[in-house]
């Protein structure tokens, strides 16, 4: 009886510790994702379909830069802190600030160069890309500060910052609509202002304040980040090619309106993806701590449970969307071109279910710093997409391309899941 009572007490203590973390993580991600969901719907209303498609295409550059930043810097930090600096996190925090600042400046420079090229090739995209380059450093820094809240176990601050982000975005969009100033460039500028408001909330809570630091500490962290993320960054590029990279291709071959239609459909599936992202944000730093304390066996057990849980949640959600799509699409978007494309939700749903499974298993690999297989799996998936896309695209058009993408995603996810469940050395 004593043993049972002790286990019950431990379970209650565990639930009490995690309820705040999970609640604030869901609130943070919920505000962030619901705001983006609403704005996607509003922009689809306010902008002509071709302009909405151009917004979608330009916004894919944000996902590209964010994917590289997450894989190379943000996702590497929890394991680095857990293994090297749980008692000296402030020094690592400040060093990471300068690493992220350098990344933001370099990525904005590349965007400015792209804007110059686009001015000669397709001027309709040049100004939006230029605006994005100006907003980009603020977005990069907010992404870092947001993850820092989770590393410091201050999810409540992250949620408050998300509230500031959401209010600024929605108020800005409302002002643009009120004064009839909605344009692709204007809506791309708003996330930069929202990121500044969110960072102000985080800094006000005492997180992320920059202090003096020696250059040797920044160099030390940059080397650790490179060692941890050198396989993840190219993997992120491959992942972008298979997910967001499809939008520029569709716009190039079928026009920007087609890209807008696919994004509108994908938007229905975004909430569950962001829900799983909230779990990832809350769990990864703590999983890294547990693996550092208990070893690789804990990582394998976590991979099994998280993969089943993440995939099950997405499966239920996608089934609900597919069943209600004939009612949702006309109600949300009020564009017959979007409502007529509901069948494309099937390959999009299939791919998202497998992607959720991959993300869950990848958390285990990140915590044990096994990252090479992530790149290998995505290269194999990209090869499968290239071959399948030609065959299915030739026979079934855009539907075939989306199914090829979904099958390739499943292939890469299966490789990651098997690797996470198999005993391996804890470092590459």
C-alpha positions in Angstrom: 0.0 0.0 0.0 2.9 2.3 0.9 4.5 1.7 -2.5 1.2 2.4 -4.3 0.7 5.6 -2.3 4.2 6.7 -3.1 3.7 6.1 -6.8 0.5 8.0 -6.7 2.1 10.9 -4.9 5.0 11.0 -7.4 2.5 11.0 -10.3 0.5 13.9 -8.7 3.7 15.9 -8.2 4.8 15.3 -11.8 1.4 16.4 -13.1 1.5 19.5 -10.9 4.9 20.5 -12.1 4.0 20.1 -15.8 0.5 21.6 -15.8 1.8 25.1 -15.7 4.4 24.4 -18.4 2.0 22.8 -20.7 -0.7 25.3 -20.1 1.5 28.3 -20.9 3.1 26.5 -23.8 -0.3 25.9 -25.3 -1.3 29.5 -24.7 1.8 30.8 -26.3 1.5 28.6 -29.4 -2.2 28.9 -29.5 -2.0 32.7 -29.6 0.7 32.6 -32.2 -0.9 30.1 -34.5 -4.5 31.3 -34.1 -3.4 34.8 -35.0 -1.6 33.5 -38.1 -4.6 31.4 -39.0 -7.0 34.3 -38.7 -4.7 36.6 -40.7 -4.4 34.1 -43.5 -8.2 34.0 -43.8 -8.4 37.8 -43.7 -5.7 38.2 -46.3 -7.4 35.7 -48.5 -10.5 37.9 -48.2 -8.9 41.3 -48.6 -6.3 40.6 -51.3 -7.0 39.5 -54.9 -6.2 35.8 -55.4 -3.0 36.5 -57.3 -1.8 39.0 -54.7 -2.6 36.5 -52.0 -0.6 34.0 -53.9 2.4 36.4 -54.1 2.2 37.0 -50.3 2.3 33.2 -49.8 5.3 32.8 -52.1 7.3 35.6 -50.4 6.4 34.4 -47.0 7.9 31.0 -47.8 11.3 32.8 -47.5 10.5 33.4 -43.8 9.9 29.7 -43.3 13.2 28.9 -45.1 15.2 31.3 -42.9 13.3 30.2 -39.8 14.0 26.5 -40.6 17.7 27.1 -40.8 17.7 29.2 -37.6 15.7 26.6 -35.7 17.8 23.6 -36.9 21.2 25.3 -36.7 20.8 27.4 -33.6 17.5 27.3 -31.7 17.0 23.5 -31.5 20.7 22.9 -30.6 20.6 25.2 -27.5 18.7 23.0 -25.0 21.1 20.1 -25.4 24.1 22.4 -25.2 22.8 24.1 -22.0 21.9 20.8 -20.4 25.4 19.3 -21.1 27.6 22.3 -20.6 25.9 25.1 -18.7 22.9 24.4 -16.5 24.7 26.5 -13.8 26.0 29.1 -16.1 23.1 29.7 -18.5 23.4 33.5 -18.5 26.8 33.4 -20.3 25.4 31.0 -22.9 22.3 33.2 -23.3 24.3 36.3 -24.1 26.6 34.5 -26.5 23.6 33.0 -28.3 22.2 36.6 -28.7 25.2 37.6 -30.7 25.1 34.4 -32.8 21.4 35.1 -33.6 22.1 38.7 -34.4 24.8 37.8 -36.9 22.4 35.2 -38.5 19.7 37.9 -38.8 22.1 40.4 -40.5 23.4 37.8 -43.0 19.9 36.5 -43.9 18.7 40.0 -44.4 21.6 40.8 -46.7 20.7 37.8 -48.8 17.1 39.0 -49.0 18.2 42.4 -50.1 20.3 40.8 -52.8 17.3 38.7 -53.9 15.1 41.8 -54.0 17.7 43.4 -56.4 17.6 40.4 -58.7 13.8 40.3 -58.6 13.5 43.9 -59.5 14.9 43.0 -62.9 13.1 39.7 -63.3 9.7 40.2 -61.7 9.1 43.6 -60.1 5.9 42.5 -58.4 7.9 40.4 -55.9 10.8 42.9 -55.5 9.3 45.4 -53.0 7.7 42.7 -50.8 11.1 40.9 -50.5 12.7 44.3 -49.7 10.2 44.9 -46.9 10.8 41.3 -45.6 14.6 42.0 -45.4 13.9 45.0 -43.1 11.6 43.1 -40.8 13.7 39.9 -40.7 16.3 40.7 -37.9 13.4 41.4 -35.5 11.7 38.2 -36.4 15.0 36.2 -35.9 15.6 37.7 -32.5 12.0 37.1 -31.3 12.3 33.5 -32.3 15.5 33.2 -30.1 14.0 35.1 -27.1 10.9 32.9 -27.3 12.9 29.7 -27.1 15.0 31.2 -24.3 11.8 31.5 -22.2 11.4 27.7 -22.5 15.1 27.0 -21.7 14.7 29.2 -18.6 11.5 27.4 -17.7 9.5 30.6 -18.0 6.7 29.6 -20.3 4.4 32.2 -18.8 6.6 34.9 -20.2 6.5 33.3 -23.6 2.7 33.4 -23.4 2.7 37.1 -22.4 5.0 37.8 -25.4 2.7 35.9 -27.7 -0.2 38.0 -26.5 1.7 41.2 -27.3 2.6 39.7 -30.7 -1.0 38.8 -31.5 -2.5 42.1 -30.4 0.0 44.1 -32.5 -0.5 42.0 -35.6 -4.3 42.0 -35.4 -4.4 45.8 -34.6 -2.1 46.5 -37.4 -4.1 44.4 -39.9 -7.3 46.1 -38.8 -5.7 49.5 -39.3 -4.5 48.6 -42.8 -8.1 47.5 -43.7 -9.7 50.6 -42.1 -7.5 53.0 -44.1 -7.6 50.8 -47.2 -3.9 50.3 -47.2 -3.8 46.4 -47.5 -1.0 45.3 -49.8 1.5 42.5 -50.0 4.3 44.7 -48.7 2.2 46.2 -45.9 1.2 42.9 -44.4 4.7 41.6 -44.6 5.9 44.5 -42.5 3.5 43.8 -39.6 5.3 40.7 -38.2 8.4 42.8 -37.7 6.5 45.3 -35.5 4.8 42.5 -33.7 8.1 40.8 -33.0 9.4 44.1 -31.5 6.4 44.2 -29.1 6.9 40.6 -28.1 10.6 41.1 -27.3 9.7 44.1 -25.2 7.5 41.9 -23.1 10.3 39.3 -22.7 12.9 41.9 -21.8 10.6 43.5 -19.4 10.4 40.2 -17.5 14.1 40.1 -17.1 14.9 37.4 -19.7 17.5 37.9 -22.4 19.1 41.1 -21.2 22.4 41.6 -23.0 25.4 42.0 -20.7 29.1 42.2 -21.5 30.7 39.0 -22.8 34.0 38.0 -24.2 34.3 37.2 -27.9 35.9 33.8 -26.9 32.5 32.8 -25.3 30.7 33.6 -28.5 33.2 31.6 -30.5 32.9 28.7 -28.1 29.1 28.6 -28.5 29.3 29.0 -32.3 31.6 25.9 -32.5 29.2 23.9 -30.3 26.2 25.0 -32.3 28.0 24.0 -35.5 28.9 20.6 -34.1 25.3 20.0 -33.0 23.5 21.5 -36.0 25.8 21.0 -39.0 23.6 18.1 -40.2 20.3 19.8 -39.2 20.7 22.9 -41.3 21.0 21.2 -44.7 18.2 18.9 -43.5 16.1 21.9 -42.9 16.8 23.2 -46.4 15.7 19.9 -47.9 12.6 19.9 -45.6 11.7 23.4 -46.9 12.1 22.3 -50.5 9.5 19.5 -49.8 7.0 21.6 -47.8 7.2 25.4 -48.5 9.4 25.2 -51.6 6.5 23.8 -53.5 4.7 27.2 -53.4 7.2 29.0 -55.6 7.2 26.1 -58.0 3.4 26.1 -58.2 3.4 29.9 -58.7 6.0 29.6 -61.4 4.2 26.9 -63.4 0.5 27.5 -62.6 0.4 31.2 -61.5 0.4 32.8 -58.0 -3.4 32.1 -57.6 -2.7 28.3 -57.5 -0.2 28.9 -54.7 -2.7 30.9 -52.8 -5.3 28.1 -53.1 -2.9 25.5 -51.7 -1.9 27.7 -48.8 -5.6 28.4 -48.0 -6.2 24.6 -47.8 -3.1 24.0 -45.8 -4.2 26.7 -43.3 -7.0 24.5 -42.1 -4.4 21.9 -41.0 -2.1 24.4 -39.4 -3.7 24.5 -35.9 -2.8 20.9 -35.1 0.7 21.4 -36.4 1.1 24.4 -34.1 -0.4 22.4 -31.2 2.3 19.8 -31.6 4.9 22.6 -31.9 3.8 23.8 -28.5 4.4 20.4 -27.1 7.8 20.3 -28.7 8.7 23.7 -27.2 7.7 22.7 -23.8 9.2 19.2 -23.8 12.5 19.4 -25.6 14.5 21.3 -23.0 13.2 19.0 -20.3 13.8 15.9 -22.4 17.4 17.1 -23.0 17.9 17.4 -19.2 16.4 13.9 -18.6 18.6 12.3 -21.2 21.7 14.0 -19.8 20.8 12.5 -16.4 19.5 9.1 -17.4 21.0 8.2 -20.7 19.9 7.0 -24.1 17.3 4.5 -22.8 15.1 7.4 -21.7 15.3 8.9 -25.1 14.1 5.7 -26.8 11.2 5.4 -24.4 10.2 9.0 -25.0 10.5 8.6 -28.8 8.0 5.7 -28.7 5.4 7.4 -26.6 5.7 10.8 -28.3 5.5 9.5 -31.8 2.3 7.6 -31.0 0.8 10.6 -29.2 1.7 13.2 -31.8 0.5 11.1 -34.7 -2.7 10.1 -33.0 -3.7 13.7 -32.3 -3.0 14.8 -35.9 -4.9 11.8 -37.3 -8.0 12.7 -35.3 -7.8 16.4 -36.3 -7.2 15.8 -40.0 -10.2 13.3 -40.1 -12.4 16.1 -38.7 -11.2 18.6 -41.2 -11.7 16.3 -44.2 -15.3 15.5 -43.0 -16.2 19.2 -42.6 -14.3 20.7 -45.5 -17.4 21.1 -47.8 -18.9 23.4 -45.2 -15.7 25.1 -43.9 -14.1 26.2 -47.2 -16.9 28.3 -48.6 -17.6 29.7 -45.2 -14.0 30.7 -44.4 -12.7 31.9 -47.7 -15.6 33.0 -49.8 -13.7 32.2 -53.0 -15.1 29.4 -55.2 -11.7 28.5 -56.6 -10.6 27.5 -53.0 -13.8 25.6 -52.2 -13.5 23.6 -55.5 -10.1 22.3 -54.5 -11.2 20.5 -51.3 -9.9 17.1 -52.7 -6.3 18.4 -52.3 -6.7 18.2 -48.5 -6.2 14.4 -48.7 -2.5 14.4 -49.6 -1.9 17.4 -47.4 -3.4 15.6 -44.4 -1.5 12.4 -45.1 1.8 14.3 -45.2 1.1 16.2 -42.0 0.3 13.1 -40.1 3.7 11.6 -41.0 5.5 14.9 -40.4 4.1 15.0 -36.9 5.5 11.5 -36.3 8.9 12.6 -37.5 9.0 15.7 -35.3 8.2 13.6 -32.2 10.9 11.1 -32.9 13.4 13.9 -33.8 13.1 15.3 -30.3 14.7 12.2 -29.0 17.5 12.5 -31.6 18.1 16.1 -30.8 18.3 15.4 -27.1 21.0 12.7 -27.7 22.7 14.9 -30.3 22.2 12.3 -33.1 21.5 14.6 -36.0 23.2 13.1 -39.1 20.4 10.7 -39.7 18.0 13.7 -39.9 19.8 15.0 -43.0 20.1 11.5 -44.5 16.4 10.8 -44.1 15.4 14.1 -45.8 17.8 13.6 -48.7 16.2 10.2 -49.3 12.8 11.8 -49.0 13.8 14.5 -51.5 14.9 11.8 -53.9 11.6 10.0 -53.5 9.8 13.3 -54.1 11.8 14.1 -57.2 11.1 10.7 -58.8 7.5 10.4 -57.6 6.7 14.0 -58.5 7.7 13.5 -62.1 5.6 10.3 -62.5 2.5 11.4 -60.5 2.7 15.0 -61.7 2.7 13.8 -65.3 -0.3 11.6 -64.8 -2.4 13.5 -62.2 -1.1 17.1 -62.3 -1.0 19.1 -59.1 -2.8 16.4 -57.2 -0.1 13.9 -58.2 2.6 16.3 -57.1 1.0 16.7 -53.6 0.7 12.9 -53.2 4.3 12.5 -54.2 5.3 15.0 -51.6 3.1 13.2 -48.9 4.6 9.8 -49.8 8.2 11.2 -49.6 7.4 12.8 -46.2 6.3 9.4 -45.0 9.5 7.8 -46.2 11.7 10.3 -44.4 9.7 10.1 -41.2 9.9 6.3 -41.1 13.7 6.4 -41.3 13.8 8.9 -38.4 11.4 6.9 -36.2 13.3 3.6 -36.7 16.5 5.4 -35.8 15.1 7.0 -32.7 13.8 3.6 -31.4 17.1 1.8 -32.1 19.9 1.9 -29.6 22.7 4.1 -30.9 25.8 6.0 -29.5 24.8 9.2 -27.8 26.9 11.4 -30.1 27.8 11.4 -33.8 
